[in-house]
Amino acid sequence: MTAAASGADAHDDLAEAVERLTDPDQPLEPKQRRKLIGTVVSSVGRGARSARAKGGVVGWMIGVLEGVSPRLRVRDLDTLRAHHHGLTGEALADSLVENASRGSAVVGAAGGAVAAVEYAAPPTLLTAPVQIVAETVIISAIEIKLIAELHEVYGVRVHGTGRQRGLAYLQAWGRQRGVSPLQPGSVTAVLGAGARRELRQRLLARLGRNLTTLGPLLTGAVAGAYLNRRGTKRLADAIRDDLRGRTLDVD
């Protein structure tokens, strides 16, 4: 299998994991969640090991998110309402945020447990366990899907090809702001240097927070779950505040 084919498979695995981890109608049992996360970590982790050996962990993470963003299944408003018992407006947005936060917490708990067991002191970026790096990517993908679907709820439609829309939501994740469809450069098929810098800073902050706060003096799984749930909710609050300013009535 070529490197490109292997990378595409990893992106598909990650996109599927996001769907299953955030599906409110088919919640996974703990054993199923661990198996799913383990499969994705194994699939994505090969690239992470190679990137870490070359000192390019964050650049690799951006590449993975760039590949997976167009693969994430974004539901339209009617489908979202059907999947969330007819909820509309802010109540629907609340439900989406809760599901995504729960998914982040589940992944964070798994990563926190690993960090607490493997390290007597918080690891650095260069010594980060591959599992923590891979799980940071999973959580980021969960948040990108959330951002995309919040745009549907608030009536801010992003047009373009699947890749263009995916990259627009990826950039929104990096900036922690909604997409401005009419702003030049907001919908593009290529990530510019500025967008990559923003993504790099965002990923460094997310990964660094996980690495410096997860240690044996904390209950790793509990700390990981709490930090990632809180992080996802804070991001959602920022995106929602921004999107509210662009629509008069989400109900």
URJO-V858050 format. One record per residue. N is the residue number from 1. SS is DSSP state (H for helix, E for strand, - for the rest). BURIAL is I if it has 9 or more other C-alpha atoms within 8 Angstrom, else O. Layout:
# URJO-V858050
n={N	N}
ss={SS	SS}
burial={BURIAL	BURIAL}
This chain:
# URJO-V858050
n={1	2	3	4	5	6	7	8	9	10	11	12	13	14	15	16	17	18	19	20	21	22	23	24	25	26	27	28	29	30	31	32	33	34	35	36	37	38	39	40	41	42	43	44	45	46	47	48	49	50	51	52	53	54	55	56	57	58	59	60	61	62	63	64	65	66	67	68	69	70	71	72	73	74	75	76	77	78	79	80	81	82	83	84	85	86	87	88	89	90	91	92	93	94	95	96	97	98	99	100	101	102	103	104	105	106	107	108	109	110	111	112	113	114	115	116	117	118	119	120	121	122	123	124	125	126	127	128	129	130	131	132	133	134	135	136	137	138	139	140	141	142	143	144	145	146	147	148	149	150	151	152	153	154	155	156	157	158	159	160	161	162	163	164	165	166	167	168	169	170	171	172	173	174	175	176	177	178	179	180	181	182	183	184	185	186	187	188	189	190	191	192	193	194	195	196	197	198	199	200	201	202	203	204	205	206	207	208	209	210	211	212	213	214	215	216	217	218	219	220	221	222	223	224	225	226	227	228	229	230	231	232	233	234	235	236	237	238	239	240	241	242	243	244	245	246	247	248	249	250	251}
ss={-	-	H	H	H	H	H	H	H	H	H	H	H	H	H	H	H	H	H	H	H	-	-	-	-	-	-	-	-	H	H	H	H	H	H	H	H	H	H	H	H	H	H	H	H	H	H	H	H	H	H	H	H	H	-	-	H	H	H	H	H	H	H	H	H	H	H	H	H	-	-	-	-	-	-	-	H	H	H	H	H	H	H	-	-	-	-	-	H	H	H	H	H	H	H	H	H	H	H	H	H	H	H	H	H	H	H	H	H	H	H	H	H	H	H	H	H	H	-	-	-	-	-	-	-	-	-	-	-	H	H	H	H	H	H	H	H	H	H	H	H	H	H	H	H	H	H	H	H	H	H	H	H	-	-	-	-	-	-	-	-	H	H	H	H	H	H	H	H	H	H	H	H	H	H	-	-	-	-	-	-	-	-	-	-	-	-	-	-	-	-	-	H	H	H	H	H	H	H	H	H	H	H	H	H	H	H	H	H	H	H	H	H	-	-	-	-	-	-	H	H	H	H	H	H	H	H	H	H	H	H	H	H	H	H	H	H	H	H	H	H	H	H	H	-	-	-	-	-	-	-}
burial={O	O	O	O	O	I	I	I	I	I	I	I	I	I	I	I	I	I	I	I	I	I	I	O	O	O	O	I	O	O	O	O	I	I	O	I	I	O	O	I	I	O	I	I	I	O	I	I	I	O	I	I	O	O	O	I	I	I	O	I	I	I	O	I	I	I	I	I	I	I	I	I	O	O	O	O	O	O	O	I	I	O	O	I	O	O	O	I	I	O	O	I	I	O	I	I	I	I	I	I	I	I	I	I	I	I	I	I	I	I	I	I	I	I	I	I	O	O	I	O	O	I	I	I	O	O	O	I	O	I	I	I	I	I	I	I	I	I	I	I	I	I	I	I	I	I	I	I	I	I	I	I	I	I	O	I	O	I	O	O	O	O	I	I	I	I	I	I	I	I	I	I	I	I	I	I	I	I	I	O	I	O	O	O	O	I	I	I	O	O	O	O	O	O	I	I	O	I	I	I	O	I	I	I	O	I	I	I	O	I	I	I	O	I	I	I	O	O	I	I	I	I	I	I	I	I	I	I	I	I	O	I	I	O	I	I	O	I	I	I	O	I	I	I	O	O	I	O	O	I	O}
